[in-house]
Amino acid sequence: MPQYRTYIWLAGLLVFASLPARFAGMNDSIWMDEAWVANSVLEPSAHDVFFTGTWTQSSPPLFLLLERWVVGFLGHSEAALRVLPVAAGLAGLLLVALAFSRWLSTPAALLSLTLLCGNYYLIKYCQQVKQYGTDFLVSAVLLLLVGRCIEGPSRRHLVALLAAGTIGFFLSYTAAFWLISLVISASLSRSPKAFRPQGLSRFQWPRMAGAGCVLGSALALVYVVFVRPNRTVALIRNFQSDNLDLHHPLSALQQLISAIGILLAPRPGIFSGVVGISAAALASFVIVWAIIGSWVGEQRGLMLALSGALPPATAFAASILGFYPVLDCPRMLLFALPSVALLLGLGIDILLALPVLRAHQTGLCITVVGICIAMVLASQVIFFRYPRPNEENRPAMALLKSSLDLGDLLFVQGGMYEQFKYYRIALGFRPQNIYVGNEWPCCATGDRNEATSPFVRDFGRDLLEAASRARGHRLWLLIAAGSVSHWSAPFRDEIQGAPRILIGGGCKQEVRRLFGETLVESYSC
């Protein structure tokens, strides 16, 4: 008990030390992906929250409903919209800390928790108006409940597991990768050794079938009602190159290791490559150990197989089948962080059990505590020292609101429309003449009542069409900056060529202001 109490205090200290960065971006302007969610939450009807005619809804339904409730209570400011994902991220950290304390030694549990408290992407995406915070929370809840079922299966644990899994599918689509683990965990008897194939009792098969029916029905309902109507051809094509390809296994393995390395060490390069290879090697060793342990009925081995190895493996299989883009961005793998940290934690435990280290337990524990605190504090320094540029859309829209005259025309790039739509409401900005471009093929193309040209799919011709409509007045542009790390990178050359196109069309540039990743320009035509 004293050791457990010490761990709880130290775990709380690590979470507390990570708080400054977790709240740093609460008032930042929302960017494109966040604007999609914000606008859907503000829709007047529930149907329009889940299904919209202008872009693809990729957020789970229960997350949207909770966001809608929070916004109704706190308002729709940037900070209010981010309350739910931030709270979910913090709750997930606390639950993961509790789960680690049950399956890892104190030093290994602290080091594993440090990987999460100091993770750049977990800090960043858990304060965005997206479902990534609840993805992490649901994985943390299921990790804890699967462990409780393995420790001592009971009717209470079974009901909690099935309830959490069912709710989890509606709150996080990545909860689907836990389906197999949940069904197996629900079927365990009181003795984990009965899990071995030669020891399966007749009472486990009905429990497995029952759990499969309950969870499978819930997952099928989510897919049929909410996922399938939003699976557009454009969306699938957009993520096609980010799936694992079995036709090139070595390349796919290299890409996967690189993705894991970037997830754990955010800046791509040699360091992240070394981290990825090291983490993959250690996790592979632990997975083999877990499979052997689960086969002979060892509790910790079974826990690691079901919670550490199986959910990420299921996601990788879904990626091979073309259902989930694990290579797209680190945020797509945030749900797997509790599992990865658990696997690495056992690897650390195995290393700490070596005789040369076991002989210096006291000094080792003190050293580990110092390393954990230093790593979390260093992550805070890095986060504030090297901030990623944001779309500063609020000040950009404020400039447009104060500058547009009555006859001026505002050109809104297709990928900037959702941001424009949100801040038009937030700032009470009502421009009379709007032209929405169509050069963002995946999602947002504007409402039907906006002045768009549905037959124009070229950025340059879009600009010239807008310039022709603005004759005798000024043409204002709300476009993305086109930087390498931004979603607008494919349009970088076109964006940089905009002045040349408009000047060649008889316009003269008057204003050019950069707001982070957002660019505002004006021309007299």
C-alpha positions in Angstrom: 0.0 0.0 0.0 2.7 2.6 0.8 4.3 1.9 -2.6 1.0 2.2 -4.4 0.3 5.5 -2.6 3.7 6.8 -3.6 3.0 5.9 -7.2 -0.4 7.7 -7.2 1.3 10.8 -5.9 4.1 10.7 -8.4 1.6 9.9 -11.3 -0.5 12.9 -10.2 2.6 15.1 -10.2 3.5 14.0 -13.8 -0.1 14.8 -15.0 0.0 18.1 -13.2 3.4 19.1 -14.7 1.9 18.5 -18.2 -1.1 20.8 -17.7 0.3 24.1 -19.0 0.7 22.9 -22.6 -2.6 21.1 -22.4 -4.4 24.4 -21.9 -2.1 26.6 -24.0 -4.2 26.5 -27.2 -7.7 26.8 -25.7 -8.3 30.2 -27.2 -6.5 29.7 -30.5 -8.5 30.1 -33.7 -10.0 26.9 -35.0 -8.7 25.5 -38.2 -10.3 23.6 -41.0 -10.9 20.2 -39.4 -12.2 21.8 -36.2 -14.4 24.1 -38.1 -16.2 21.1 -39.7 -17.1 19.9 -36.2 -18.0 23.3 -34.8 -20.3 24.1 -37.7 -22.1 20.7 -37.5 -22.6 21.1 -33.7 -24.2 24.5 -34.4 -26.6 23.2 -37.0 -30.3 23.8 -36.1 -31.5 20.2 -36.5 -30.1 16.9 -35.2 -30.1 15.4 -38.6 -27.7 18.1 -39.9 -25.4 17.4 -37.1 -24.7 13.9 -38.3 -25.2 14.3 -42.0 -24.4 17.4 -44.0 -24.7 18.0 -47.7 -21.6 20.0 -48.2 -18.9 17.8 -46.6 -18.2 14.4 -45.0 -19.0 13.9 -41.3 -16.1 11.9 -39.8 -16.8 12.5 -36.1 -18.7 9.8 -34.0 -22.3 10.6 -33.1 -22.0 10.6 -29.3 -19.0 12.9 -29.4 -21.1 15.4 -31.5 -24.0 15.2 -29.1 -21.8 15.8 -26.1 -20.1 18.8 -27.9 -23.6 20.1 -28.7 -24.6 19.9 -25.1 -21.4 21.6 -23.9 -21.8 24.4 -26.5 -25.5 24.9 -25.4 -24.3 25.3 -21.8 -21.0 27.2 -22.3 -21.5 29.0 -25.6 -19.6 28.4 -28.9 -16.3 30.2 -28.2 -13.1 28.4 -29.1 -12.4 27.6 -25.5 -15.9 26.2 -24.9 -15.6 24.0 -28.0 -12.4 22.5 -26.6 -13.6 21.7 -23.1 -14.8 18.2 -24.0 -11.6 17.0 -25.7 -9.3 18.5 -23.1 -11.4 16.9 -20.3 -11.4 13.5 -22.1 -7.6 13.6 -22.5 -7.0 14.3 -18.8 -9.5 11.6 -17.7 -7.8 9.2 -20.1 -4.4 9.9 -18.5 -5.7 9.3 -15.0 -7.4 6.0 -16.0 -4.2 4.8 -17.8 -2.2 5.6 -14.7 -4.5 3.5 -12.7 -4.3 0.6 -15.2 -0.5 0.7 -15.3 -0.3 0.5 -11.5 -2.1 -2.9 -11.7 0.2 -4.5 -14.3 3.6 -2.8 -14.1 6.2 -2.1 -11.5 6.3 1.4 -10.1 9.3 2.5 -12.2 8.0 1.0 -15.4 4.5 2.4 -14.8 5.9 5.9 -14.3 8.0 5.7 -17.4 5.1 4.5 -19.5 2.9 7.2 -18.1 5.6 9.7 -18.9 5.4 8.6 -22.6 1.8 9.8 -22.5 2.1 12.9 -20.3 4.9 14.3 -22.5 3.6 13.1 -25.9 3.5 16.1 -28.2 0.6 14.9 -30.4 -1.5 13.8 -27.4 -1.1 17.2 -25.9 -1.8 18.9 -29.2 -4.8 17.0 -30.5 -6.5 16.6 -27.1 -7.2 20.3 -27.2 -8.7 20.4 -30.7 -12.3 20.3 -31.5 -12.1 16.8 -32.8 -12.7 13.3 -31.4 -9.0 12.4 -30.8 -9.3 13.1 -27.0 -12.3 10.8 -26.7 -10.5 8.2 -28.9 -7.8 8.2 -26.2 -10.3 8.2 -23.3 -12.2 5.2 -24.7 -9.0 3.2 -25.2 -8.0 4.0 -21.6 -11.4 2.9 -20.2 -11.3 -0.4 -22.2 -7.7 -1.0 -21.2 -8.7 -0.8 -17.6 -11.8 -2.9 -17.9 -10.1 -5.7 -19.9 -7.6 -5.8 -17.1 -10.2 -6.1 -14.4 -11.9 -8.9 -16.3 -8.6 -10.8 -16.5 -7.9 -10.3 -12.8 -11.2 -11.6 -11.7 -14.1 -12.2 -14.1 -17.5 -11.4 -12.6 -20.9 -10.5 -13.7 -20.3 -6.9 -12.7 -17.1 -6.7 -14.7 -18.8 -8.3 -17.7 -21.7 -5.8 -17.6 -19.2 -2.9 -17.3 -17.2 -4.2 -20.2 -20.2 -4.7 -22.5 -21.6 -1.3 -21.6 -18.3 0.5 -22.1 -17.7 -1.2 -25.4 -21.2 -0.4 -26.7 -21.0 3.3 -25.6 -17.4 3.4 -26.9 -18.4 2.6 -30.4 -20.7 5.6 -30.5 -18.1 7.9 -28.8 -15.0 6.7 -30.8 -14.9 4.9 -34.1 -11.5 3.5 -33.2 -13.1 1.6 -30.4 -13.9 -0.9 -33.2 -10.3 -2.1 -33.0 -11.0 -3.3 -29.4 -13.9 -5.6 -30.5 -12.0 -8.9 -30.6 -10.3 -8.1 -27.3 -13.6 -7.3 -25.6 -15.3 -10.5 -26.9 -12.4 -12.7 -25.6 -12.2 -10.8 -22.3 -16.0 -11.2 -21.8 -15.7 -15.0 -22.3 -13.0 -15.6 -19.7 -13.9 -17.9 -16.8 -12.6 -17.2 -13.3 -9.4 -19.0 -14.0 -7.3 -17.4 -16.8 -5.8 -20.8 -17.4 -9.2 -21.9 -18.8 -8.5 -19.6 -21.7 -6.2 -22.2 -23.3 -7.9 -23.9 -26.2 -7.5 -27.3 -24.5 -9.1 -26.0 -21.4 -12.1 -24.1 -22.7 -15.3 -25.0 -20.7 -18.7 -25.2 -22.2 -19.8 -22.1 -20.4 -17.3 -19.8 -22.2 -18.6 -20.4 -25.7 -22.1 -19.0 -24.9 -20.6 -16.0 -23.1 -18.3 -15.4 -26.1 -21.3 -15.7 -28.5 -23.4 -13.4 -26.3 -20.7 -10.8 -26.0 -20.1 -11.0 -29.8 -23.8 -10.5 -30.5 -24.2 -7.5 -28.2 -21.0 -5.7 -29.3 -21.3 -6.7 -32.9 -24.9 -5.4 -33.1 -23.8 -2.1 -31.6 -20.9 -1.8 -34.0 -23.1 -2.7 -37.0 -25.7 -0.1 -36.0 -23.0 2.6 -35.8 -21.6 1.6 -39.2 -25.0 1.3 -41.0 -26.5 4.5 -39.5 -23.6 6.8 -39.2 -20.4 5.6 -41.0 -21.6 4.2 -44.3 -23.7 7.3 -45.3 -20.5 9.4 -44.8 -18.1 7.1 -46.7 -17.7 9.0 -49.9 -15.6 8.1 -52.9 -13.6 11.3 -52.5 -12.9 10.6 -48.8 -11.7 7.0 -49.5 -9.5 8.2 -52.4 -8.1 10.9 -50.2 -6.8 8.3 -47.6 -5.9 5.6 -50.1 -2.2 6.3 -50.1 -2.1 6.3 -46.3 -3.0 2.6 -45.9 -0.6 -0.3 -45.4 0.1 -2.1 -48.7 0.7 -5.9 -48.5 2.0 -5.8 -52.1 5.1 -4.0 -50.8 5.5 -5.6 -47.3 9.0 -4.2 -46.6 8.0 -0.7 -47.6 4.8 -1.0 -45.5 6.8 -2.2 -42.5 9.2 0.7 -42.9 6.4 3.2 -43.1 4.7 1.7 -40.1 7.8 1.9 -38.0 8.4 5.5 -39.1 4.8 6.4 -38.1 5.3 4.9 -34.7 8.6 6.7 -34.3 7.1 10.1 -35.2 4.2 9.4 -32.8 6.7 8.9 -29.9 9.3 11.5 -31.1 7.4 14.2 -32.9 10.1 15.7 -35.2 10.8 13.5 -38.2 14.4 12.6 -38.7 17.1 10.2 -37.5 16.0 10.5 -33.9 12.4 9.5 -34.6 13.7 6.7 -36.8 15.8 5.3 -34.0 12.9 5.6 -31.6 10.6 3.8 -34.0 13.0 0.9 -34.6 13.7 0.6 -30.9 10.1 0.7 -29.9 9.1 -1.8 -32.6 11.9 -4.2 -31.6 11.0 -3.9 -27.9 7.3 -4.2 -28.5 7.8 -7.2 -30.8 9.8 -9.0 -28.1 7.1 -8.2 -25.5 4.3 -9.4 -27.9 6.0 -12.8 -28.3 6.4 -13.0 -24.5 2.7 -12.0 -24.1 1.5 -14.7 -26.5 3.5 -17.4 -24.8 2.3 -16.2 -21.4 -1.3 -16.1 -22.4 -1.1 -19.6 -23.9 0.0 -21.0 -20.5 -2.6 -18.9 -18.7 -0.3 -16.2 -17.2 -2.4 -13.2 -16.3 -0.1 -10.4 -17.3 0.7 -12.1 -20.6 -3.0 -12.4 -21.4 -3.5 -8.7 -20.5 -0.7 -7.6 -22.8 -1.9 -9.8 -25.6 -5.5 -8.5 -25.4 -4.9 -4.9 -24.5 -1.4 -4.2 -25.8 -1.0 -6.2 -29.0 -4.5 -6.9 -30.4 -6.1 -3.4 -30.8 -3.1 -2.0 -32.8 -2.9 -5.2 -34.8 -6.6 -5.0 -35.6 -6.1 -1.4 -36.8 -3.1 -2.4 -39.0 -5.3 -5.2 -40.5 -8.0 -2.6 -41.2 -5.5 -0.4 -42.9 -4.4 -3.3 -45.1 -8.0 -3.8 -46.1 -8.3 -0.1 -46.9 -10.5 1.0 -44.0 -8.2 3.0 -41.8 -5.3 5.3 -42.8 -2.7 4.6 -40.1 0.0 6.3 -42.1 -1.9 9.6 -42.6 -1.0 11.6 -39.5 0.1 10.7 -35.9 -3.4 11.7 -34.7 -4.8 8.6 -36.4 -2.8 6.5 -34.0 -3.5 8.3 -30.7 -6.0 5.6 -29.7 -3.2 3.1 -29.7 -1.0 5.1 -27.3 -2.2 3.3 -24.1 -1.5 -0.1 -25.8 1.9 0.9 -27.0 2.8 2.4 -23.6 1.7 -0.8 -21.9 3.8 -3.0 -24.2 6.9 -0.7 -23.7 6.2 -0.7 -20.0 6.5 -4.5 -19.8 9.7 -4.3 -21.9 11.1 -1.9 -19.3 10.0 -4.2 -16.5 11.9 -7.1 -18.1 15.0 -4.9 -18.4 14.7 -3.7 -14.8 14.5 -7.4 -13.7 18.1 -8.0 -14.9 20.4 -8.9 -12.0 22.7 -5.9 -12.7 19.8 -3.5 -12.2 17.8 -5.5 -9.6 20.7 -5.1 -7.1 20.2 -1.3 -7.1 16.5 -0.9 -6.8 16.4 2.1 -4.5 18.8 4.2 -6.5 17.1 3.0 -9.7 13.7 4.1 -8.5 15.0 7.6 -7.5 16.7 7.9 -10.9 13.5 6.9 -12.8 11.5 9.4 -10.9 14.0 12.1 -11.8 14.0 11.1 -15.4 10.2 11.1 -15.6 9.8 14.6 -14.1 12.6 15.9 -16.3 11.0 14.4 -19.5 7.6 15.9 -18.8 9.1 19.3 -18.0 11.2 19.1 -21.2 8.1 18.3 -23.2 6.5 21.5 -21.9 9.5 23.5 -22.9 9.6 22.0 -26.4 5.9 22.6 -26.8 6.1 26.3 -26.0 9.6 26.8 -27.6 8.6 25.3 -30.9 4.9 26.0 -31.5 3.4 24.8 -34.7 1.9 27.7 -36.8 -1.9 27.8 -36.6 -4.6 29.3 -38.8 -5.2 32.6 -37.1 -8.6 32.9 -38.6 -10.3 35.1 -36.0 -7.9 38.1 -36.6 -8.0 37.4 -40.3 -11.8 37.6 -40.3 -11.7 40.6 -38.1 -9.6 42.4 -40.7 -12.0 41.5 -43.5 -15.0 42.6 -41.4 -13.4 46.0 -40.8 -12.1 46.5 -44.4 -14.8 45.3 -46.8 -16.8 48.0 -48.5 -20.4 47.4 -49.6 -19.6 46.5 -53.2 -16.4 44.5 -52.6 -16.3 40.8 -53.4 -14.8 38.2 -51.0 -13.2 35.1 -52.6 -13.1 32.2 -50.1 -10.8 29.3 -51.0 -12.7 26.0 -50.9 -10.7 24.6 -48.0 -11.2 27.9 -46.0 -15.0 27.9 -46.3 -15.8 26.1 -43.0 -13.6 28.4 -41.1 -15.2 31.4 -42.8 -18.6 30.0 -42.0 -17.9 29.6 -38.3 -16.3 33.0 -37.8 -18.9 34.7 -39.9 -21.4 33.7 -37.2 -19.0 34.3 -34.3 -18.1 37.8 -35.4 -21.4 38.8 -36.9 -19.8 39.3 -40.3 -22.2 39.5 -43.2 -20.5 40.3 -46.5 -22.8 40.8 -49.4 -20.8 39.4 -52.2 -19.1 36.1 -51.8 -17.4 33.7 -54.2 -16.5 30.3 -52.9 -13.8 28.3 -54.7 -14.1 24.6 -55.6 -10.4 23.7 -55.5 -10.7 21.5 -52.3 -12.2 18.3 -53.7 -12.4 16.3 -50.5 -14.9 18.0 -48.4 -16.1 21.6 -48.1 -17.4 23.3 -51.2 -19.8 25.9 -49.8 -23.6 26.2 -49.4 -25.9 26.3 -52.4 -26.9 29.8 -51.7 -23.3 31.1 -52.0 -22.0 32.4 -55.3 -19.9 29.4 -56.4 -19.0 28.1 -59.8 -19.5 24.4 -59.7 -18.0 23.8 -63.1 -14.7 25.4 -62.3 -12.2 23.1 -60.6 -9.0 25.1 -61.3 -7.7 27.6 -58.7 -6.4 30.0 -61.3 -9.7 30.1 -63.3 -11.6 30.4 -60.0 -9.6 33.6 -59.2 -10.2 35.0 -62.7 -13.9 34.3 -62.4 -14.0 36.1 -59.1 -12.0 39.0 -60.5 -14.5 39.4 -63.3 -17.3 39.6 -60.8 -15.4 42.2 -58.8 -14.9 44.7 -61.7 -15.1 48.3 -60.4 -14.6 47.2 -56.8 -12.0 45.5 -54.7 -11.4 41.7 -54.6 -10.5 40.3 -51.2 -9.0 36.8 -50.9 -9.3 34.5 -47.8 -6.9 31.6 -48.7 -4.5 29.3 -47.0 -0.8 30.1 -47.0 0.2 26.8 -48.6 3.1 25.9 -46.2 4.7 22.5 -46.4 3.2 21.2 -43.1 -0.4 22.4 -43.8 -3.3 20.8 -45.6 -2.9 23.4 -48.4 0.6 22.2 -49.3 -0.7 20.6 -52.6 -1.9 24.1 -53.7 1.3 25.9 -52.7 2.4 26.7 -56.2 -1.0 27.9 -57.2 -1.4 30.0 -54.1 2.1 31.6 -54.7 1.1 32.3 -58.3 -2.2 34.0 -57.4 -0.7 37.6 -57.6 0.7 36.8 -61.1 -2.7 35.5 -62.3 -4.7 38.4 -60.9 -2.2 41.1 -62.0 -2.2 39.5 -65.5 -5.9 39.7 -65.4 -5.8 43.5 -64.9 -5.9 43.7 -61.1 -3.5 45.5 -58.7 -2.5 44.2 -55.3 -3.2 46.5 -52.4 -3.1 44.4 -49.2 -1.2 41.2 -48.2 -1.4 40.0 -44.6 -0.3 36.7 -43.3 -2.1 35.3 -40.2 -0.2 32.1 -39.4 -1.4 29.7 -42.0 -4.1 32.0 -43.3 -3.5 34.6 -45.9 -5.6 37.7 -46.6 -5.1 39.7 -49.8 -6.9 42.4 -51.7 -6.8 43.6 -55.3 -8.4 46.5 -57.2 -9.8 45.1 -60.4 
